[in-house]
Amino acid sequence: MSQKEILEKLLEPMLEKAACDLVELEIKGSPSNRIFRFYVDHDEGITIQECASLSRSILNRLENMPQDFPPDSFRIEVSSPGADRPLKTMKDFKRNIGKDIILSFMEAETIQNIEGKISEVKKTSVLIETANQKKKIDYSKIKKAHVKINWS
């Protein structure tokens, strides 16, 4: 089992208990100087205190696994994925219902772009509402999506 698989399995019950989702796990650096970056989120958005608490819990667990994670060979970073992160999963879209997004998708063998609000999220598709249309888009057709940040 790879370090990434071990970490994901180890993290699963901790995240479930905290009602959080693992958005992404990055492993950087050399084997003797690893950085494990955990990007986590939940429906209300993750706080700094929640990130710190998860970081301590993860570190405590890893310190009890010296065969897989030798002491002083790694650092842990736990943070929010950020407001501009891509939306990838059904949970990502559900978490952002009612928000403005920018989405690129395949239609008739060309990439189309749409800006609008997420109005409905289903198992296989998302419904985007613009000023003059509602467009159902299958997840399999989505190339890129992110929340539109309004600076006003």
Buried (B, 14 or more C-beta within 10 A) or exposed (E): EEBEEBBBEBBEEBBEEBEBBBBEBEEEEEEEEBEBBBBBBBEEEBEEEBBEBBBEBBBEBBEEEEEEBEEEBBEBEBBBBEEEBEBBEBBBBBBBEEBBBBBBBBEEEEEBEBEBBBBBBEEEBBBBBEEEEEBEBEBEBBEEBBBEEEEE
